[in-house]
Amino acid sequence: MDIQYKSYLDEWEEDPRVKCVLLEGSSPRAFCAGMDIKGVVAEIHKDKSTPLVQKIFTAEYTLICKISEYKKPYISLMDGITMGFGIGLSGHGRYRIVTERTVLAMPENAIGLFPDVGFSFIAAQTPGGGSVGAYLGMTGKRITTPADALFVGLGTHYVSSGNLARLKDALLSAQFSEDPHRDVIDVVSQHSGSLESDALLKSLLPQIASSFSAEKSVPEILEELKAHQQSSDAIVSEWAKEALGLLQKCAPFSLCLTHKYFAKVASEGRMANNDLSKLSGVMKLEYRIALRSSLRDDFAEGVRAVLVDKDQNPTVWSRLTPKMLNPSLNLWILEPKVKSLNKQHLPLVPLIRQSAPSHISGK
């Protein structure tokens, strides 16, 4: 699907009859809930050196880069569940329409993987110097209000679900000028609604920025959340309790990897001419991380426990302890080459030197 969709985007971008691209879900329940994770793991079980893993990530990441660079207006109607690859399809586009039914999340740490699809790049641009994005990526917290979606930056406009059909009709019947982006903004603005509540994440920004700072280690994050649980402010206390509960459900390796990776993108992405200042550079690094992470036993067991058997008891995961959260345990997964291997790395030997395909690139 990814390859075919990208070919359509390539064709439409050069077709003067096509003025904009409008993307919506085929189900009333979801915009897109993600890729076929269970199918991927089934193939890995058969053969750890299966070329399917490389093909899938190559197709996904190339498509994401295409969406981020698209010249014509790219509009996503993110009504309903929008998770994982759903955020990859929409979060890098120019116009991201959320409704009161939108549910946004990156829950990959809970299945032993990591939040990919370029979410680290989105996270780096969130409030608090990227700390809000780190919080969302590490915990898999669901965003369920338009106000929070707009505050984080995952949404650009709020349109009520009951008004989406009228918005779609208006876009399809619009007479586009030489400035189609201006035309789209005008049409979307005419159908946008007023938010019914303030962003809860905005009120929690001081606590999030402190707890999920890039300078803190994962054990330090856990300790600060435990301290916030004792807050006299009920909202802060409940937030900390929920965050701790979500982190306890995640693979320890995935938590450390996500923390280190997101901090790296947020920090180096601010440097002029650094590869990580562009999505294309981030996706090249992410490709390497994805290949290595997907072959770890954590991933297969997480998928079994959460999506297949649904017993919520991944047996191969180590308990969340300070020893398991030692950052040195997973720094190797971010490196271009691994100089020395131990038993932890052995399953990754066939792919550890795999570099990103040349067509995962920017302009």
Residue pairs with C-beta under 8 A, 6 or more apart in sequence:
2 56
2 59
2 60
2 62
2 63
3 59
3 63
5 63
6 59
6 62
6 63
6 66
9 21
9 63
9 66
9 67
9 70
10 66
12 18
12 21
12 72
13 70
13 71
13 72
18 72
19 72
19 73
19 174
19 176
19 180
19 183
20 72
20 73
20 74
20 75
20 171
20 176
20 180
20 184
21 70
21 72
21 73
21 74
21 75
22 75
22 77
22 168
22 171
22 172
23 74
23 75
23 76
23 77
23 89
23 90
23 93
24 31
24 76
24 77
24 79
24 164
24 168
25 31
25 32
25 77
25 79
25 80
27 80
28 80
29 80
29 81
30 80
30 81
30 82
30 86
31 76
31 77
31 78
31 79
31 80
31 81
31 82
31 86
31 89
31 90
31 102
32 81
32 82
32 83
32 84
32 85
32 86
32 89
32 90
33 81
33 82
33 83
33 84
33 86
34 83
34 84
34 85
34 86
35 56
35 60
35 84
35 85
37 111
37 303
37 307
38 303
38 307
38 308
40 52
40 53
40 56
40 294
41 299
41 300
41 303
41 304
43 50
43 52
43 53
44 50
44 53
44 294
44 295
44 299
44 300
45 300
48 295
48 347
48 350
49 350
49 351
53 291
53 294
53 295
53 351
54 291
54 351
54 354
57 287
57 290
57 291
57 294
58 287
58 357
58 360
60 85
60 88
60 117
61 117
61 118
61 283
61 286
61 287
61 290
61 356
61 360
62 357
62 359
62 360
63 88
63 89
64 88
64 89
64 92
64 117
64 118
64 279
64 283
65 279
65 280
65 283
65 360
65 361
65 362
67 74
67 89
67 92
67 93
68 92
68 93
68 118
68 279
69 362
69 363
70 93
70 94
72 180
73 94
73 95
73 180
73 181
73 183
73 184
74 93
74 94
74 95
75 93
75 94
75 95
75 97
75 171
75 184
75 188
76 89
76 90
76 93
76 95
76 96
76 97
77 97
77 99
77 164
77 167
77 168
78 86
78 90
78 96
78 97
78 98
78 99
78 102
78 104
78 155
79 97
79 99
79 101
79 102
79 161
79 164
80 101
80 102
80 103
81 103
82 90
82 102
82 103
82 104
83 103
83 104
83 105
83 106
83 107
84 106
84 107
84 108
84 117
85 117
87 104
87 106
87 117
87 119
87 122
87 154
88 116
88 117
88 118
88 119
90 96
91 117
91 118
91 119
91 122
91 154
92 118
92 121
92 122
92 279
94 156
94 181
95 156
95 157
95 184
95 185
95 188
96 154
96 155
96 156
96 157
97 155
97 156
97 157
97 158
97 159
97 164
97 167
97 188
98 104
98 146
98 149
98 150
98 154
98 155
98 157
98 158
98 159
99 146
99 158
99 159
99 160
99 161
99 164
100 145
100 146
100 160
100 161
100 196
101 161
102 143
102 144
102 146
102 149
102 155
103 142
103 143
103 144
104 142
104 143
104 144
104 149
104 154
105 136
105 140
105 141
105 142
105 143
106 115
106 117
106 119
106 136
106 137
106 140
107 140
108 114
108 115
108 116
108 140
108 254
109 115
109 137
109 138
109 139
109 140
109 250
109 251
109 254
109 255
109 258
110 140
110 246
110 249
110 250
110 251
110 302
110 306
111 251
111 299
111 302
111 303
111 306
111 307
112 251
112 253
112 254
112 296
112 298
112 299
112 300
112 301
112 302
112 303
112 314
112 317
113 254
113 293
113 294
113 298
113 299
113 302
114 254
114 257
114 258
114 261
114 289
114 290
114 293
115 123
115 137
115 140
115 258
116 286
116 289
116 290
118 279
118 282
118 283
118 286
119 133
119 137
120 133
120 137
120 261
120 262
120 265
120 266
120 282
120 286
121 265
121 269
121 279
121 282
122 133
122 153
122 154
123 130
123 132
123 133
123 134
123 136
123 137
123 262
123 265
123 266
124 130
124 133
124 262
124 265
124 266
124 269
125 133
125 153
126 132
126 133
126 136
126 152
126 153
127 151
127 152
127 201
127 202
127 205
127 209
128 205
128 208
128 209
128 212
129 209
129 213
129 214
129 266
130 214
130 262
130 263
130 265
130 266
131 208
131 209
131 211
131 212
131 213
131 214
132 152
132 201
132 205
132 208
132 209
132 212
133 152
133 262
133 266
134 212
134 214
134 258
134 259
134 262
134 263
134 266
135 141
135 208
135 211
135 212
135 243
136 143
136 152
137 258
137 262
138 212
138 221
138 247
138 250
138 255
138 258
138 259
138 262
139 243
139 246
139 247
139 250
140 246
140 249
140 250
141 242
141 243
141 246
143 149
143 152
143 154
143 201
145 197
145 199
145 200
146 155
146 158
146 195
147 195
147 196
147 197
147 198
147 199
147 200
147 202
148 199
148 200
148 201
149 155
149 158
150 156
150 157
150 158
150 195
150 199
151 199
151 201
151 202
152 201
157 188
157 189
157 192
158 192
158 193
158 195
159 167
159 188
159 191
159 192
159 193
160 193
163 191
163 193
166 191
167 187
167 188
167 191
170 187
170 190
170 191
171 184
171 187
174 183
174 184
174 187
176 183
177 183
200 235
201 208
203 235
204 235
204 236
204 239
207 228
207 236
207 239
207 240
210 224
211 221
211 224
211 225
211 228
211 240
211 243
212 221
214 259
214 262
214 263
214 266
214 267
216 224
217 259
217 325
217 327
218 255
218 256
218 259
218 325
218 327
219 322
219 325
221 247
221 259
222 244
222 247
222 320
222 325
225 240
225 243
225 244
225 247
226 240
226 244
227 240
228 236
228 237
228 239
228 240
229 237
229 240
229 241
229 244
230 237
231 237
231 240
247 255
247 320
248 320
249 312
250 320
251 298
251 302
251 314
251 317
252 317
252 318
252 319
252 320
252 321
252 324
252 325
253 296
253 298
253 324
253 329
253 330
254 293
254 298
255 320
255 325
256 325
256 326
256 327
256 329
256 330
257 289
257 293
257 330
257 333
257 334
259 327
260 327
260 330
260 331
260 334
261 289
261 334
264 276
264 334
265 276
265 282
265 285
268 274
268 275
268 276
268 277
269 276
269 277
269 282
270 277
271 277
274 281
275 281
275 282
275 284
275 285
276 282
276 285
278 362
279 362
280 360
280 361
280 362
281 362
283 356
283 360
284 355
284 356
284 360
284 361
285 334
285 356
287 354
287 356
287 357
287 360
288 336
288 354
288 355
288 356
289 333
289 334
291 348
291 351
291 354
292 333
292 348
292 351
292 352
293 299
293 333
295 347
295 348
295 351
296 347
296 348
297 316
297 347
298 314
298 316
298 317
301 314
301 315
301 316
301 317
302 314
302 317
304 314
305 311
305 312
305 313
305 314
305 315
306 312
306 314
318 324
329 344
332 338
332 345
336 355
337 352
337 353
338 345
338 348
338 352
341 349
345 352
